Amino acid sequence: MIKLYGFPLSGHSHRVELMLSLLGLPTEFVLVDLKVGAQKAPDYIATINSFGQVPAIDDNGVVLADSNAILVYLANTYGKGQWLPSDAAGQARVQRWLSAAAGQLSAGPAAARLATVFGAEVDTVATIARSHALLKLVETQLSQSRFLAGEQPTIADIAFYTYVAHAPEGNVSLADYPHVRAWLASLEALPGFVGMPRTAVGLQSQ
């Protein structure tokens, strides 16, 4: 059984939770309570994640941190080639979106949601503007392919799903992005899909 160290309202944690569920892997969820700073506890930093963040996993002694890195590990170890292409061009297409997940997605929809859900001090006008700039790019891509890296779902989609699905919590509307909404529905229809709890803040409170 794989141990997942995470927090229920962390989008990064949910990426890994979703991937584990889609793969049908037995999982023990270990709560790391961000509200009390448990991710900064000396023992957690020393043994689980030296960066003091969630998520992390312990797969029978293989301890890994960083949600995107964990997605790559799970796809390679348990995905049977279904979630990460084996060819160089396919892998590069996936990596492009993993990089965007760590960059533009984090600085846009994820940051906007941090302000409303966790009370983080961010420039909300700038983060919402960055969110829509990114969503326009995603909308264009999804008008050309069913999923971000092609016609089959990959870990690129898993890396993007949570913060896009929960963007309205950060006052980022998805109304102008029909292909994005259809893509979300396609992922939510996958066998084994599990969602992250929604928070009644931002546009989600209306």
C-alpha positions in Angstrom: 0.0 0.0 0.0 1.3 3.4 -1.0 1.3 6.1 1.7 0.3 9.6 0.4 1.2 12.4 2.6 -1.1 15.3 1.8 -3.8 17.8 2.7 -7.4 17.4 1.4 -7.6 21.0 0.0 -4.2 21.0 -1.6 -4.5 20.9 -5.4 -1.0 19.4 -5.6 -2.0 16.7 -3.2 -5.1 16.0 -5.2 -3.1 15.5 -8.4 -1.4 12.5 -6.8 -4.6 11.2 -5.1 -6.3 11.3 -8.5 -3.5 9.5 -10.3 -3.4 6.8 -7.6 -7.1 6.3 -7.9 -7.1 6.2 -11.7 -4.4 3.5 -11.5 -6.4 1.6 -8.9 -3.6 1.5 -6.4 -4.3 0.9 -2.7 -3.5 4.0 -0.8 -3.2 5.2 2.8 -3.8 8.9 3.1 -1.6 10.5 5.8 -2.8 13.9 6.8 -0.2 16.6 6.9 -2.2 19.5 8.3 -1.1 22.7 6.5 -3.3 24.8 8.8 -0.9 24.0 11.7 2.3 24.0 9.7 2.7 20.2 10.0 4.6 20.2 6.7 7.4 22.2 8.4 7.8 19.8 11.3 11.4 18.7 11.7 10.6 15.0 11.4 8.6 15.5 8.2 11.4 17.6 6.7 14.0 15.1 7.7 12.3 11.9 6.6 9.6 12.8 4.0 10.1 16.1 2.1 13.1 18.3 2.8 11.3 21.2 1.0 8.6 21.1 3.7 5.7 20.7 1.3 2.9 18.3 0.3 2.5 15.9 -1.3 4.9 13.1 -0.9 4.6 9.4 -1.2 6.2 6.3 0.4 5.9 3.4 -2.0 7.3 0.6 0.1 10.4 2.6 1.0 10.6 4.7 -2.2 10.0 8.1 -0.8 9.3 10.9 -3.4 8.2 14.4 -3.2 6.9 17.0 -5.8 3.5 16.3 -7.4 4.7 16.3 -11.0 7.7 14.1 -10.2 5.4 11.7 -8.4 3.1 11.6 -11.5 6.0 10.6 -13.7 7.0 7.9 -11.2 3.5 6.5 -11.0 3.0 6.5 -14.7 6.3 4.8 -15.4 5.9 2.3 -12.6 2.2 1.4 -12.7 0.8 3.0 -15.8 1.6 0.3 -18.4 2.4 3.0 -21.0 -1.1 4.5 -20.8 -0.3 7.8 -19.0 3.1 8.7 -20.3 4.1 8.1 -24.0 7.1 6.0 -24.7 8.3 8.0 -27.7 10.5 11.1 -27.3 8.1 13.4 -29.1 5.1 12.2 -27.0 7.1 12.6 -23.8 8.2 16.1 -24.8 4.5 17.1 -25.4 3.7 15.9 -21.9 6.7 17.7 -20.4 5.7 20.9 -22.0 2.5 20.9 -20.0 4.1 19.7 -16.8 6.4 22.7 -17.0 3.4 24.9 -17.5 1.7 23.3 -14.5 4.7 24.3 -12.4 4.9 27.7 -13.9 1.8 29.5 -15.4 -0.7 27.3 -13.7 0.9 27.8 -10.3 1.2 31.5 -10.8 -2.3 31.8 -12.2 -5.3 29.7 -11.1 -3.5 28.1 -8.2 -2.3 31.4 -6.8 -5.7 33.0 -7.2 -7.2 30.1 -5.2 -4.6 30.5 -2.5 -5.9 34.0 -1.8 -9.5 32.9 -1.3 -9.1 29.5 0.3 -6.0 30.0 2.4 -5.9 33.8 2.8 -2.6 34.2 1.1 -1.5 37.7 0.2 -1.3 37.8 -3.6 -1.9 40.3 -6.3 -5.4 39.0 -7.2 -5.8 41.2 -10.3 -2.5 40.0 -11.7 -3.2 36.3 -10.9 -6.6 36.4 -12.4 -5.2 38.0 -15.6 -2.5 35.4 -15.8 -5.2 32.7 -15.3 -7.2 33.8 -18.2 -4.1 34.2 -20.4 -3.3 30.5 -19.7 -6.9 29.3 -20.1 -7.0 30.9 -23.5 -3.9 28.8 -24.5 -5.5 25.7 -23.0 -8.8 26.4 -24.8 -6.9 26.7 -28.1 -5.0 23.4 -27.5 -8.2 21.6 -26.6 -9.9 22.8 -29.8 -7.2 20.9 -31.6 -6.9 17.7 -29.5 -9.2 16.0 -27.0 -6.6 16.1 -24.3 -3.6 18.4 -23.6 -0.9 16.2 -25.2 -3.0 14.3 -27.7 -6.1 12.2 -28.1 -5.5 10.1 -24.9 -5.3 11.4 -21.3 -1.8 11.6 -19.9 -0.3 12.9 -16.7 -0.3 16.3 -18.3 -4.0 16.4 -17.9 -3.8 15.2 -14.3 -1.3 17.9 -13.5 -3.7 20.5 -14.9 -7.1 19.2 -13.9 -7.5 20.2 -10.2 -6.5 23.9 -10.4 -8.5 24.4 -13.6 -11.5 22.6 -12.2 -11.3 24.7 -9.0 -10.4 28.0 -10.7 -13.8 29.6 -9.9 -12.9 29.3 -6.2 -10.2 31.9 -7.0 -12.7 34.1 -8.9 -11.5 32.8 -12.3 -14.6 32.0 -14.5 -14.6 29.2 -16.9 -17.6 30.5 -18.8 -15.7 31.5 -21.9 -13.9 28.2 -22.3 -16.2 25.5 -23.7 -13.4 23.2 -24.7 -11.9 23.4 -21.3 -15.2 22.6 -19.7 -15.7 19.6 -22.0 -12.2 18.4 -21.2 -12.9 18.6 -17.4 -16.1 16.5 -18.0 -14.1 13.9 -20.0 -11.6 13.5 -17.1 -14.4 13.3 -14.5 -15.9 10.5 -16.5 -12.8 8.3 -16.3 -13.1 5.1 -14.2 -11.6 5.7 -10.8 -12.0 9.5 -10.9 -12.1 11.2 -7.5 -12.6 14.9 -7.0 -11.2 17.3 -4.5 -13.7 18.9 -2.0 -15.0 22.2 -3.2 -14.8 25.3 -1.1 -17.6 27.9 -1.1 -15.4 30.9 -1.9 -15.0 33.2 -4.9 -17.3 32.4 -7.7 -18.1 29.1 -6.1 -19.9 30.8 -3.3 -22.5 32.3 -5.7 
